[in-house]
Amino acid sequence: MTGIVRTVTGDVPAGDLGRMLMHEHVLCDLTHPTRRDEPETPITLENAFAVRYHWDRHVGNHRLGDPDVAGDELRLLADAGGGGLVELTCGGIRPNPEGLRQAALASGLQMVMGCGYYTADYAGTELTSKGIEAIAREMVDAVTIGAWGTEVRSGIIGEIGLSDPWHPAERRALEAAALAQSETGTTVNVHPGRNSAAASEIVRVFAAAGGDVTRLVISHMDRTFVSVDGPARLADMGCVVEYDFFGIEQSYYPYADLDMPHDAGRLDLVRGLIDRGHLERIAVSQDICTKTRLTRWGGHGYAHILNNVVPMMLRKDFTDDEIETLLVGTPRRLLTLAA
């Protein structure tokens, strides 16, 4: 494949990408802003399950801030044969471009960094005070010059955060992402609101703003739809649908009244999409954003898909070509900057 991929350590030929995870966090703080001053809960053997199960209750669990720890965790992905990952920490959840570069160099992985803004309640006036053109210019500059006052450049836009219902500033950010995509040739990743009925509106608004829907990824299918029908309708519209909660094996979901699938169930949903002809419109990842999902605190770590899910795919009769498309082909296509 010709073309380049923009990583935190520089541009690389697209053909150099190996197996890539399309939605992760390495350095972030997803603690809600109203709770960031509360004391952290130390994670111990005695409380690790409770913190993991009720991941939203314990301050500190959503705080990944040490580049050295990140480098150690990422080396496990490299050791498992991973090529790299997409890091989607954006405005409002404390991005750290220089720290990402440090962790990427320590691990030897290719890391593609996002830009833009998370939901309005996290980003606050940093987002809500700005118009579409200003937000778009920030995104373009992040890709072409450097993000958040650094020389580390983004290679994807997102994850653009949408609430339920959308805040007007979030809609501006989505429309700005479409404008910035047109100028930079990037893919855009969107964190949708939890109302499944609103997902198709993302595609329509993005397309109306001039965005390339074939380079639009809508995240978190796992917690948005309970069957394959909704993701299939989105894929029919031309976008990429992402199952990115691999490794979360519990049905309990703290933010909505639905039963989450386990990994085997996720693969059954992915198979359903493949059987409907959507193999090339599916992305997979783990969306790690808590300490209890890292190996240091007893979690599965970044290598989970390669170490555990790929063998499950083979047992479920996924072909080598299908696995290659999900982990290599589609990421290369999406991360290659369009001319």
C-alpha positions in Angstrom: 0.0 0.0 0.0 1.3 3.4 -0.9 0.9 6.5 1.2 1.9 7.5 4.7 0.7 7.1 8.2 1.4 9.9 10.7 2.6 8.6 14.0 3.8 10.3 17.2 7.4 9.5 16.2 7.0 10.6 12.6 5.6 9.5 9.2 5.9 5.9 8.2 4.9 4.1 5.0 1.5 2.6 5.3 2.9 -0.8 4.4 5.0 -0.8 7.6 2.0 -1.1 9.8 1.4 -4.5 11.4 -1.5 -5.5 13.5 -3.1 -2.4 14.9 -5.6 -1.7 17.7 -7.9 1.1 16.5 -9.2 2.6 19.8 -7.1 2.8 22.9 -6.0 5.2 25.6 -2.5 5.2 26.9 -2.3 8.5 28.8 -5.5 10.1 29.8 -7.8 11.2 32.7 -11.4 10.3 32.2 -12.3 11.2 35.8 -15.3 13.4 35.6 -14.3 17.0 36.1 -16.6 17.3 39.1 -14.6 14.6 40.9 -11.0 15.3 39.9 -10.2 16.8 43.3 -11.4 13.7 45.3 -8.7 11.4 46.8 -7.7 8.4 44.7 -8.7 4.9 45.7 -5.6 2.7 46.0 -6.1 -0.6 44.0 -5.4 -3.7 46.1 -6.0 -7.4 45.8 -8.9 -7.0 48.1 -10.7 -4.3 46.1 -9.5 -4.9 42.5 -12.7 -6.7 41.5 -15.0 -4.0 42.9 -13.0 -1.3 41.2 -13.0 -3.2 37.9 -16.7 -4.0 38.1 -17.8 -0.5 39.2 -15.1 1.2 37.1 -16.9 4.6 37.3 -17.1 4.8 41.1 -13.5 4.9 42.1 -11.4 8.1 41.6 -8.0 7.3 40.2 -9.0 4.3 38.2 -9.6 6.4 35.1 -6.3 8.2 35.5 -3.4 6.9 33.3 -0.6 9.4 33.7 2.8 7.7 33.8 4.7 7.3 30.5 7.0 4.8 32.1 4.1 2.5 33.1 2.6 3.0 29.7 5.9 1.9 28.0 6.0 -1.2 30.1 2.4 -2.1 29.3 2.8 -1.4 25.6 5.9 -3.6 25.4 3.6 -6.6 26.2 1.6 -5.7 23.0 4.9 -5.6 21.0 6.0 -8.9 22.5 2.6 -10.5 21.4 3.3 -9.4 17.8 1.4 -6.2 17.8 2.4 -3.4 15.4 0.8 -0.5 17.2 -2.3 1.3 18.2 -4.5 4.4 17.8 -4.5 6.6 20.9 -7.7 8.7 21.0 -7.3 10.9 24.1 -8.5 14.3 23.1 -9.3 17.7 24.5 -11.1 17.5 27.9 -9.5 14.2 29.0 -5.9 15.5 29.4 -3.9 14.5 26.3 -0.1 14.2 26.7 1.5 14.1 23.3 5.1 14.2 24.5 4.3 11.3 27.0 2.9 9.3 24.1 6.0 9.8 22.1 8.1 8.6 25.0 5.9 5.5 25.5 6.0 4.7 21.8 9.8 5.0 21.6 10.1 2.8 24.7 7.9 0.1 23.3 8.9 0.2 19.7 5.2 0.4 18.6 3.7 2.7 15.9 1.2 5.0 17.7 -1.2 7.2 15.9 -2.6 10.0 18.1 -6.0 11.7 17.9 -7.1 15.3 18.3 -10.3 17.3 18.8 -12.6 17.3 21.8 -14.4 14.9 24.0 -17.9 15.6 25.3 -18.9 19.2 26.4 -19.1 18.3 30.1 -15.5 17.2 30.0 -14.1 19.8 27.6 -16.0 22.7 29.0 -15.4 26.2 27.7 -12.3 25.0 25.9 -14.8 23.6 23.4 -18.1 25.5 24.1 -16.7 28.9 23.5 -15.5 28.1 19.9 -17.1 28.1 16.5 -16.8 25.5 13.8 -14.0 27.2 11.9 -11.8 27.7 15.0 -12.3 24.0 16.0 -11.5 22.9 12.5 -8.3 25.0 12.4 -7.1 23.5 15.7 -7.6 20.0 14.2 -5.8 20.8 11.0 -2.9 22.3 13.0 -2.8 19.2 15.2 -2.3 17.1 12.1 0.0 19.4 10.2 2.0 21.2 12.8 1.5 19.6 16.3 -1.1 19.1 18.9 -1.7 20.9 22.2 1.3 23.1 21.9 3.8 20.4 21.0 5.5 19.3 17.8 3.9 15.8 18.0 1.4 15.5 15.2 -1.9 13.7 15.1 -2.7 11.1 12.4 -6.4 10.8 13.1 -9.2 13.1 14.3 -11.1 12.0 17.4 -12.5 10.6 19.4 -15.1 13.4 18.9 -17.4 13.1 21.9 -21.2 13.3 21.5 -23.6 13.3 24.5 -27.2 12.3 24.6 -28.7 14.6 23.5 -26.0 16.4 21.7 -24.7 19.6 23.1 -24.6 22.3 20.4 -20.8 22.6 20.7 -20.5 18.9 20.1 -22.3 19.2 16.9 -20.0 22.0 15.9 -17.0 19.7 16.7 -18.5 17.0 14.5 -19.0 19.4 11.6 -15.5 20.8 12.2 -14.0 17.3 12.0 -15.6 16.9 8.6 -14.0 20.2 7.4 -10.6 19.3 8.9 -10.8 15.8 7.3 -11.3 17.4 3.9 -8.1 19.4 4.4 -5.9 16.7 6.0 -7.0 13.4 4.5 -7.5 11.9 8.0 -10.0 9.4 9.3 -12.5 10.6 12.0 -13.5 8.6 15.0 -16.7 9.5 16.9 -17.7 8.6 20.4 -21.5 8.4 20.0 -24.2 9.2 22.5 -25.8 6.1 24.1 -29.1 6.6 22.3 -28.9 4.1 19.5 -31.5 6.0 17.5 -29.1 8.9 17.2 -26.2 7.0 15.6 -27.4 7.3 12.0 -27.7 11.1 12.6 -24.0 11.2 13.1 -23.5 9.9 9.6 -26.0 12.3 8.1 -24.5 15.4 9.8 -21.0 14.4 9.0 -21.8 13.8 5.3 -23.8 17.1 5.1 -20.7 19.0 6.4 -18.6 17.5 3.6 -17.1 14.6 5.4 -16.0 11.3 3.7 -18.3 8.7 5.4 -16.1 5.9 4.3 -13.4 7.3 6.6 -15.8 7.8 9.5 -15.5 5.3 12.4 -18.3 5.2 15.0 -17.1 3.7 18.2 -18.6 1.6 21.0 -21.1 -0.6 19.2 -20.8 -2.9 22.2 -22.7 -0.5 24.5 -24.9 1.1 21.9 -26.7 -1.8 20.2 -27.8 -5.1 21.5 -28.0 -6.9 18.1 -26.2 -6.8 14.8 -29.1 -4.9 13.0 -28.1 -1.4 14.2 -24.4 -1.6 13.3 -25.4 -3.2 10.0 -27.6 -0.2 9.1 -24.7 2.1 9.9 -22.3 0.1 7.8 -24.9 0.2 5.0 -24.5 4.0 5.1 -20.8 3.5 4.3 -19.1 4.2 7.7 -16.9 1.9 9.8 -18.5 0.4 13.0 -16.2 -0.4 15.9 -16.5 -3.1 18.5 -13.9 -1.7 21.0 -14.8 -3.1 24.4 -12.9 -6.4 24.0 -11.7 -7.6 27.3 -14.7 -6.4 29.3 -16.3 -9.7 30.1 -19.1 -8.5 32.4 -22.6 -7.8 31.3 -23.0 -5.0 33.8 -22.6 -1.5 32.2 -22.8 1.4 34.6 -24.0 4.1 32.2 -27.1 2.6 30.5 -29.7 -0.1 31.1 -28.4 -2.8 28.7 -26.5 -6.1 28.9 -23.0 -5.9 27.5 -21.8 -8.8 25.4 -18.7 -10.8 26.4 -15.9 -11.4 23.9 -17.5 -14.5 22.4 -20.7 -12.5 21.9 -18.8 -9.6 20.3 -17.3 -12.1 17.8 -20.7 -13.4 17.0 -21.9 -9.9 16.2 -18.8 -9.3 14.1 -19.5 -12.5 12.3 -23.0 -11.3 11.6 -21.7 -8.2 10.0 -19.2 -10.1 7.9 -22.0 -12.4 6.7 -23.9 -9.3 5.6 -20.9 -8.2 3.5 -19.4 -5.7 5.9 -15.9 -7.2 6.6 -14.1 -4.0 5.5 -16.4 -1.8 7.6 -15.5 -3.3 11.0 -12.8 -2.1 13.4 -11.9 -3.9 16.7 -10.1 -2.7 19.8 -10.3 -2.7 23.6 -10.7 1.0 24.6 -8.4 0.7 27.7 -8.9 3.7 29.8 -8.7 2.4 33.4 -5.9 1.1 35.6 -7.8 -2.1 36.3 -7.6 -3.1 32.7 -3.7 -2.9 32.7 -1.7 -5.9 33.7 0.0 -4.0 36.5 -3.3 -3.9 38.3 -4.5 -7.3 37.4 -6.1 -6.6 34.0 -5.9 -8.1 30.6 -3.6 -5.4 29.1 -3.1 -4.2 25.5 -2.2 -7.6 24.2 -5.5 -9.2 25.0 -6.9 -9.3 21.5 -3.8 -10.8 20.1 -3.2 -13.3 22.9 -6.8 -14.3 23.6 -9.3 -13.1 21.1 -7.5 -14.1 17.9 -7.3 -17.8 19.1 -11.0 -17.5 19.8 -11.6 -16.2 16.3 -9.8 -19.3 14.9 -11.9 -21.6 17.1 -15.0 -19.8 15.7 -13.8 -20.4 12.1 -12.8 -16.9 11.2 -10.4 -17.2 8.3 -6.8 -16.0 8.3 -7.9 -13.4 5.6 -10.7 -12.1 7.8 -8.4 -11.7 10.8 -5.8 -10.0 8.6 -8.5 -7.6 7.3 -9.7 -6.7 10.8 -6.3 -6.2 12.3 -4.1 -5.1 9.4 -6.0 -4.2 6.2 -8.7 -2.0 7.6 -6.4 -0.1 10.0 -3.9 0.5 7.2 -6.6 1.8 4.9 -8.1 4.1 7.6 -4.8 5.4 8.9 -3.2 6.2 5.5 -3.6 9.9 4.9 -5.7 10.4 1.8 -4.3 12.6 -1.0 
